[in-house]
């Protein structure tokens, strides 16, 4: 499954502000997209998404679709 890579990679810095240690990938882009979709779904009132499992599943379906579209766009830009 394409997770989209890291959403917010970071690297620890020493006291002088120089990079040290291993790069920390943070959350995946897929998780970030799903969280944004979940946020939007929770902001909507009056729509039954099928409970918590339904809205969580829908959020990841949206995230997967966003990653697929992003991959297509990257292929066109090459």
C-alpha positions as CSV (number, residue, x, y, z in Angstrom):
1,X,0.0,0.0,0.0
2,X,1.3,3.5,-0.9
3,X,1.5,5.5,2.3
4,X,2.6,8.6,0.5
5,X,5.8,8.9,2.4
6,X,6.4,11.0,5.5
7,X,4.1,14.0,6.0
8,X,6.4,16.0,8.4
9,X,9.9,14.5,8.5
10,X,12.2,16.1,11.0
11,X,15.8,15.7,12.3
12,X,16.9,16.3,15.9
13,X,19.2,19.3,16.4
14,X,22.1,19.6,18.9
15,X,22.5,22.6,21.2
16,X,24.2,24.5,18.3
17,X,21.3,23.9,16.0
18,X,23.2,21.4,13.8
19,X,21.4,18.2,12.6
20,X,22.2,15.1,14.7
21,X,20.7,11.7,14.9
22,X,18.4,9.9,12.6
23,X,15.8,11.5,10.5
24,X,12.4,11.0,12.1
25,X,9.7,10.3,9.5
26,X,6.7,11.4,11.6
27,X,3.2,10.5,10.5
28,X,2.6,9.2,7.0
29,X,1.0,11.4,4.3
30,X,-1.9,8.9,4.2
31,X,-2.6,9.3,8.0
32,X,-2.4,13.1,7.5
33,X,-4.9,13.1,4.6
34,X,-7.2,10.7,6.6
35,X,-7.1,13.1,9.6
36,X,-8.1,16.0,7.4
37,X,-10.9,14.1,5.8
38,X,-12.1,13.0,9.3
39,X,-12.0,16.6,10.5
40,X,-14.2,17.6,7.6
41,X,-16.6,14.8,8.1
42,X,-16.9,15.6,11.8
43,X,-17.7,19.2,10.9
44,X,-20.7,18.2,8.9
45,X,-24.0,17.7,10.7
46,X,-27.0,15.7,9.8
47,X,-25.2,13.0,7.7
48,X,-24.9,9.4,8.9
49,X,-21.5,8.1,8.0
50,X,-22.2,4.7,9.7
51,X,-20.7,5.5,13.1
52,X,-17.1,5.7,14.1
53,X,-15.9,2.8,12.0
54,X,-17.8,4.1,9.0
55,X,-16.3,7.6,9.2
56,X,-12.8,6.2,9.8
57,X,-13.1,3.9,6.8
58,X,-14.4,6.7,4.6
59,X,-11.5,8.9,5.8
60,X,-8.9,6.4,4.7
61,X,-10.7,5.8,1.4
62,X,-10.5,9.5,0.7
63,X,-6.8,9.5,1.8
64,X,-6.1,6.6,-0.6
65,X,-7.9,8.4,-3.4
66,X,-5.9,11.6,-2.7
67,X,-2.6,9.7,-2.8
68,X,-3.6,7.9,-6.1
69,X,-4.4,11.3,-7.7
70,X,-1.2,12.8,-6.4
71,X,0.8,9.9,-7.9
72,X,-0.9,10.4,-11.2
73,X,-0.1,14.1,-11.1
74,X,3.6,13.4,-10.3
75,X,3.7,11.0,-13.3
76,X,2.4,13.8,-15.6
77,X,4.9,16.3,-14.2
78,X,7.9,14.1,-15.0
